[in-house]
Amino acid sequence: MLTAEAHIETERPSRYLAQLCRHVGNIYGKDRHLQNRRHRHAAGETRASSQLPPHIEWSETHGTITFGDGKITMHANPGALTLRAEAADQETLRRTQDLITGLLNRFGRRDQLTVTWQLPEAHTA
């Protein structure tokens, strides 16, 4: 499993965690075939519409979004939101990272959030 991590400094990590989970749920909801195609394209969806919607769970401090072929785990810590992307292959990892980065760039425009993905320490040693 390939992984990448990002640590985003923000005074509102719980807000962004919940916003990401709600928005991805709306984009990929069970009735997504009724949603605007532009939104699906902007979110980075490139697979056939038969793909199952993601499984999403979250609280104030922890969230997970599990796609069929990728996963994002989020932790809201004081002053920061930590993200971990996991996928079976490089292309899926990149798409997962791009989706979350694009959403956070849009949601965090006022707070000037910066998302920089890195390999976890265990992979670089």
Summary of the structure (lengths in Angstrom):
residues: 125
radius of gyration: 14.1
end to end distance: 16.7
largest distance: 46.5
contacts: 349
relative contact order: 0.26
helix: 37%
strand: 27%
